Amino acid sequence: MSALLDPSRARTLTLGLRANWRQFVFLVAVNAFVGSMVGLERTIMPLLAERDFGLVSRTAMLSFIVSFGIVKALANLFAGRLSDRIGRKPILVAGWLIGLPVPFLVIFAPSWDWIVFANVLLGLNQGLCWSMTIIMKIDLVGPLRRGLAMGLNEAAGYGAVSLAALASGYLAAAYSLRPEPFYLGIVFALAGLILSVFFVHETHGHARHETDQNARSRSVDTKGGGPPPTFRQIFLVTSWKDRALFATSQAGLVNNLNDGLAWGLFPLLFAASGLDLQHVAVLTATYPAVWGITQLGTGALSDHVGRKPLIVGGMWTQAVAIGVIVATRNFVPWLGGMALLGVGTALVYPTLLAAISDVAPPEWRASAVGVYRLWRDSGYAIGALLAGILADYLGLAWAIASIGALTFASGVVANLLMYETLKRKET
């Protein structure tokens, strides 16, 4: 049995991106397929609700995001804790098995209830698989390059979201809203499952190895000494008791709240203005494309300048971008607003994960990441409900503007409460 699976041989493991680049590349590829699964819905699903299923209520239309967000948030929570007990790979594989039926359910759905159920399974797939690719990369790289690792992970995931959104939009324009775009989902799910089963190795041993290194490097280990914390203690520390972790969790929630807005309402706004499906696809793909590409730099940048400036600045940049989108009414300024929204999200997204990893010690880091991702992805459900209700009663513009105001306020909270989590280490 390899050292990856045998704790007694953990001393043979080496932390670092260079030492583990092969496994890192496989995990990047897996996360690209994870992102592709959700990217298929970015352009099509709100229009499918309106045109194929005849839904009029914005709240009802966004019910698929609510089901996705709630389930993904809970999957994140339990995936992190369970992976600390049984390992990372079994959960990754289980996530892909759950995701396999999703494209078939969408293709054959006779009613909107089937779409909602498909997004329950998609939420489980995303929560389990995306959580594990994050945790496994953090395990492999060690403490020095977490920002870079998260930037690469999220760039792969959201770059794939963009490409899938663009491809599905063009397929829908050339053929129909379904089934043709969702044939891609069958390919993505099978490819992710095959990679996870046959090419990805367990990384839990690397986390234990880092714990051992930390214990040897200091005479008093204030975070790792004594009995391990209970899950309740981890939940309270990550959610509330630690100022930086609280600021990070609330910023993650609001970030995904406005991401749910971009997913659920922006395609309706753009289509209502008279844009054709190809132009809507370009706009919906621009946001995750800029987000994905820019993360290649922002994650690494946070390893040098710190986490707090990027988190605060990123939230305020997103708020400005949403303001541009709601204040304009044609393709070119919308394209600029979506690109700016991508830049703001890229500043925030990998940096939030790196901040959590800075504070939480390796022996319960996966559980802390799970708690953070619970709060972050609950933003999808909260945002979809809030945006849907506001859109039904006040209109699309007011719903979008309200989310922008909340995003700005979240940046203020992070600026006031968060301390810098990056600890300067000798290289």
C-alpha positions in Angstrom: 0.0 0.0 0.0 1.3 3.4 -0.9 2.3 6.0 1.7 -0.7 8.0 0.6 -2.9 5.4 2.2 -0.7 4.2 5.1 -0.4 6.7 8.0 2.7 4.8 9.3 4.5 5.8 6.2 3.5 9.5 6.3 7.1 10.5 6.9 7.9 9.6 3.3 5.5 12.2 2.0 6.6 15.6 0.8 4.5 18.7 0.8 4.6 21.3 -2.0 3.3 22.0 -5.4 6.4 20.9 -7.3 6.7 17.6 -5.4 3.1 16.7 -6.0 2.5 18.3 -9.4 1.1 15.2 -11.1 -1.7 14.7 -8.6 -2.3 18.4 -8.6 -2.8 18.4 -12.4 -5.3 15.5 -12.1 -7.2 17.4 -9.5 -7.3 20.5 -11.6 -8.7 18.5 -14.5 -11.3 16.9 -12.2 -12.4 20.3 -11.0 -12.7 21.5 -14.5 -15.3 18.8 -15.1 -17.0 19.7 -11.8 -17.4 23.3 -13.0 -18.6 22.2 -16.4 -21.5 20.4 -14.9 -22.9 23.6 -13.3 -21.8 25.8 -16.3 -24.3 24.0 -18.5 -27.1 25.7 -16.6 -25.7 29.3 -16.5 -27.2 30.4 -19.8 -30.0 28.0 -20.4 -31.9 27.2 -17.2 -33.7 30.5 -16.5 -34.8 30.6 -20.1 -35.9 27.0 -20.0 -38.1 27.8 -17.0 -39.7 30.6 -18.9 -40.0 29.1 -22.4 -40.3 25.3 -22.0 -42.2 25.2 -18.6 -44.1 28.5 -18.8 -43.1 29.8 -15.4 -44.0 33.4 -14.8 -43.0 34.0 -11.1 -39.4 34.8 -10.7 -39.4 33.1 -7.3 -40.6 29.9 -8.9 -38.1 30.2 -11.7 -35.2 30.5 -9.2 -36.4 27.5 -7.2 -33.8 25.4 -8.9 -31.1 27.6 -7.5 -32.6 27.4 -4.0 -32.6 23.6 -4.1 -29.1 23.6 -5.5 -27.8 26.0 -2.9 -29.3 24.4 0.2 -28.1 20.9 -0.8 -24.7 22.0 -1.8 -24.2 24.0 1.4 -25.1 21.0 3.5 -23.0 18.7 1.4 -20.0 21.0 1.9 -20.5 20.8 5.7 -20.6 17.1 6.0 -18.1 16.4 3.2 -15.4 18.3 5.1 -16.0 16.6 8.4 -16.4 13.1 6.9 -13.2 13.5 4.9 -11.3 14.0 8.1 -12.6 10.6 9.2 -12.6 8.3 6.2 -10.4 10.2 3.7 -11.0 12.4 0.6 -11.1 10.1 -2.4 -14.2 8.0 -1.4 -16.2 11.3 -1.1 -15.0 12.5 -4.4 -16.0 9.3 -6.2 -19.4 9.3 -4.4 -20.0 12.9 -5.6 -19.5 11.8 -9.2 -21.8 8.8 -8.9 -24.5 11.1 -7.6 -24.0 13.6 -10.5 -24.3 11.0 -13.3 -28.1 11.1 -13.5 -28.3 14.9 -13.7 -28.2 15.5 -17.4 -30.6 12.6 -18.1 -33.1 14.1 -15.6 -32.9 17.5 -17.4 -33.2 16.0 -20.9 -36.3 13.9 -20.1 -38.0 16.2 -17.5 -41.8 16.4 -18.1 -42.2 19.0 -15.4 -40.3 21.7 -13.5 -40.2 19.4 -10.4 -37.8 17.1 -12.2 -35.5 20.1 -12.8 -35.6 21.0 -9.1 -34.7 17.4 -8.2 -31.9 17.3 -10.8 -30.5 20.4 -9.0 -30.7 18.6 -5.7 -28.4 15.9 -7.2 -26.3 18.6 -8.8 -25.9 20.4 -5.5 -24.7 17.1 -3.9 -22.3 16.5 -6.8 -20.8 20.1 -6.5 -20.6 20.1 -2.8 -18.9 16.7 -2.5 -16.6 17.0 -5.5 -15.6 20.6 -5.4 -15.0 20.4 -1.6 -12.7 17.5 -2.1 -10.7 19.1 -4.9 -10.1 22.1 -2.7 -9.2 20.1 0.4 -6.9 17.7 -1.5 -5.0 20.5 -3.1 -4.5 22.2 0.3 -3.3 18.8 1.6 -0.7 18.5 -1.2 0.8 22.0 -1.3 1.4 22.7 2.3 1.3 26.1 4.0 3.4 28.2 1.6 1.4 28.2 -1.6 -2.2 28.0 -0.5 -3.3 31.1 -2.3 -1.7 29.9 -5.6 -3.2 26.4 -5.2 -6.7 27.9 -4.6 -6.3 30.2 -7.6 -5.4 27.3 -9.8 -8.3 25.2 -8.5 -10.9 28.0 -8.8 -9.5 29.1 -12.2 -10.0 25.6 -13.6 -13.5 25.3 -12.1 -14.8 28.6 -13.2 -13.0 28.7 -16.5 -14.9 25.5 -17.2 -18.1 27.1 -16.0 -17.6 29.8 -18.6 -16.8 27.5 -21.5 -19.7 25.2 -20.7 -22.1 28.3 -20.4 -20.9 29.5 -23.8 -21.0 26.1 -25.5 -24.5 25.3 -24.1 -25.8 28.7 -25.3 -24.6 28.2 -28.8 -25.9 24.7 -28.9 -29.3 25.9 -27.7 -29.3 28.6 -30.4 -28.4 26.2 -33.1 -30.7 23.4 -32.0 -32.9 23.9 -28.9 -32.8 24.5 -25.2 -32.8 20.8 -24.7 -31.7 18.0 -25.1 -28.6 18.9 -27.2 -26.7 21.1 -24.7 -27.1 18.5 -22.0 -25.4 15.7 -24.0 -22.2 17.5 -22.9 -23.2 16.9 -19.3 -23.1 13.1 -19.8 -19.5 13.4 -21.2 -18.4 15.6 -18.3 -19.8 13.3 -15.6 -18.3 10.2 -17.1 -14.9 11.9 -17.5 -14.9 13.2 -13.9 -15.8 9.8 -12.5 -13.1 8.0 -14.5 -10.4 10.5 -13.5 -11.4 10.3 -9.8 -11.5 6.5 -9.7 -8.3 5.6 -11.7 -6.0 8.6 -11.5 -6.6 10.5 -8.2 -4.9 9.3 -5.0 -5.9 9.8 -1.4 -4.2 12.9 0.2 -5.3 12.6 3.8 -1.8 11.4 4.6 -0.4 14.7 3.5 -2.6 16.5 6.1 -1.4 14.2 8.8 2.2 14.7 7.7 1.8 18.5 8.0 0.3 18.1 11.5 3.4 16.0 12.5 5.7 18.6 11.0 4.0 21.4 12.9 4.2 19.5 16.1 8.0 18.9 15.7 8.7 22.5 14.7 7.4 24.2 17.9 7.6 23.2 21.5 4.1 24.4 22.3 1.4 23.9 19.7 -1.4 26.2 20.8 -3.7 25.0 18.0 -2.9 21.4 17.8 -2.3 20.5 21.5 -4.8 18.7 23.7 -7.8 16.8 22.5 -9.2 17.6 19.1 -12.1 20.0 19.0 -15.6 18.8 18.6 -17.5 19.6 15.5 -19.7 22.0 17.5 -16.6 23.9 18.6 -15.2 24.0 15.0 -18.6 25.3 13.8 -18.8 28.0 16.4 -15.2 29.1 15.8 -15.5 29.3 12.0 -19.0 30.9 12.0 -18.7 33.4 14.8 -16.0 33.2 17.5 -13.0 34.0 15.4 -13.2 37.5 13.8 -11.4 36.7 10.7 -13.3 33.4 10.1 -16.6 35.2 10.7 -15.7 38.0 8.3 -14.6 35.4 5.7 -17.8 33.3 6.1 -20.1 36.3 5.7 -18.2 37.5 2.7 -18.4 34.1 1.1 -22.2 34.0 1.7 -22.7 37.4 0.1 -20.3 36.6 -2.8 -22.4 33.5 -3.7 -25.6 35.5 -3.1 -24.7 37.8 -6.0 -23.4 34.8 -8.0 -26.9 33.3 -7.7 -28.2 36.7 -9.0 -25.9 36.4 -12.0 -27.0 32.9 -12.6 -30.8 33.4 -12.2 -31.7 37.0 -13.1 -29.0 38.3 -15.5 -30.0 36.0 -18.4 -33.7 37.1 -17.9 -32.6 40.8 -17.8 -30.5 40.5 -21.0 -33.1 38.5 -22.9 -35.9 40.9 -21.9 -33.9 43.7 -23.5 -34.1 42.0 -26.8 -30.7 40.3 -27.0 -30.6 37.0 -28.8 -29.4 33.8 -27.2 -25.8 34.0 -28.6 -25.3 37.5 -27.0 -26.9 36.3 -23.8 -24.4 33.4 -23.8 -21.5 35.7 -24.3 -22.5 37.9 -21.4 -23.2 34.9 -19.0 -19.9 33.3 -20.0 -17.8 36.5 -19.7 -18.3 36.7 -15.9 -16.9 33.2 -15.0 -14.3 33.5 -17.8 -12.7 36.6 -16.3 -13.2 35.2 -12.8 -11.5 32.0 -13.7 -8.5 33.5 -15.6 -7.9 36.3 -13.2 -7.8 33.9 -10.2 -4.5 32.5 -11.6 -2.9 35.8 -10.4 -5.1 36.8 -7.5 -4.6 33.6 -5.5 -0.8 33.9 -5.8 -1.0 37.7 -5.1 -2.7 37.0 -1.8 0.4 34.9 -0.8 2.5 38.1 -1.0 0.3 41.0 -0.1 -2.1 39.3 2.3 -5.7 38.2 2.3 -7.6 41.1 3.7 -6.9 43.7 1.0 -8.1 41.4 -1.7 -11.2 40.3 0.1 -12.4 43.9 0.9 -11.4 45.3 -2.4 -13.0 42.4 -4.2 -16.4 42.8 -2.5 -16.4 46.5 -3.3 -15.4 45.8 -6.9 -18.4 43.4 -7.3 -20.7 46.0 -5.9 -19.6 48.6 -8.5 -19.9 46.0 -11.3 -23.5 45.2 -10.3 -24.2 49.0 -10.2 -22.9 49.2 -13.8 -25.1 46.4 -15.0 -28.3 47.7 -13.4 -27.7 51.3 -14.6 -27.2 50.5 -18.3 -29.3 48.9 -21.0 -27.2 47.6 -23.9 -24.6 44.9 -24.7 -21.3 46.8 -24.5 -21.7 48.3 -21.0 -23.2 45.0 -19.8 -20.1 43.2 -21.2 -17.9 45.6 -19.2 -20.0 45.1 -16.1 -19.8 41.4 -16.3 -16.0 41.5 -16.8 -15.6 43.8 -13.8 -17.8 41.4 -11.7 -15.5 38.6 -12.7 -12.4 40.6 -11.5 -14.1 41.4 -8.2 -15.0 37.7 -7.6 -11.5 36.6 -8.6 -10.0 38.9 -5.9 -12.3 37.3 -3.3 -12.9 33.7 -4.1 -9.5 31.9 -3.8 -8.4 34.4 -1.1 -11.3 33.4 1.2 -10.4 29.8 1.0 -6.7 30.6 1.7 -7.7 32.7 4.7 -9.7 29.8 6.2 -6.7 27.5 5.6 -4.4 30.1 7.3 -6.3 30.0 10.5 -7.5 26.4 10.8 -4.8 23.9 11.7 -4.5 20.8 9.4 -6.0 18.3 11.8 -9.4 20.0 11.5 -8.9 22.2 8.5 -11.2 20.2 6.2 -14.0 20.5 8.8 -13.5 24.3 8.9 -13.5 24.5 5.1 -16.7 22.6 5.2 -18.3 25.0 7.6 -17.2 28.0 5.6 -18.5 26.4 2.4 -21.8 25.8 4.2 -22.2 29.5 4.8 -20.8 30.5 1.4 -23.1 28.2 -0.7 -26.2 29.0 1.4 -25.8 32.3 -0.3 -27.2 30.7 -3.5 -30.4 29.8 -1.7 -30.7 33.1 0.2 -29.9 35.1 -2.9 -32.3 33.2 -5.1 -35.2 33.6 -2.7 -34.4 37.3 -2.0 -33.8 38.2 -5.7 -36.9 36.3 -6.8 -39.2 38.0 -4.2 -37.8 41.4 -5.0 -38.1 40.8 -8.7 -41.7 39.7 -8.4 -42.7 42.8 -6.3 -40.3 45.5 -7.4 -38.9 44.4 -10.7 -35.6 43.1 -12.0 -33.7 46.4 -11.6 -34.5 46.9 -7.9 -33.7 43.2 -7.2 -30.3 43.6 -8.8 -29.6 46.9 -7.1 -30.5 45.5 -3.7 -28.0 42.7 -4.1 -25.3 45.2 -5.1 -25.9 47.2 -1.9 -25.6 44.0 0.2 -22.3 43.2 -1.5 -20.9 46.7 -0.6 -22.0 46.3 3.0 -20.3 42.9 3.2 -17.0 44.5 2.2 -17.5 47.1 5.0 -18.0 44.3 7.5 -14.8 42.5 6.3 -12.8 45.7 6.5 -13.9 46.4 10.1 -13.7 43.0 11.6 -11.1 40.9 9.7 -7.5 40.7 10.9 -4.8 39.7 8.4 -4.5 35.9 8.4 -1.4 35.5 6.3 1.6 34.6 8.4 4.9 35.5 6.9 7.0 32.3 6.6 10.6 31.9 5.7 11.0 30.1 2.4 
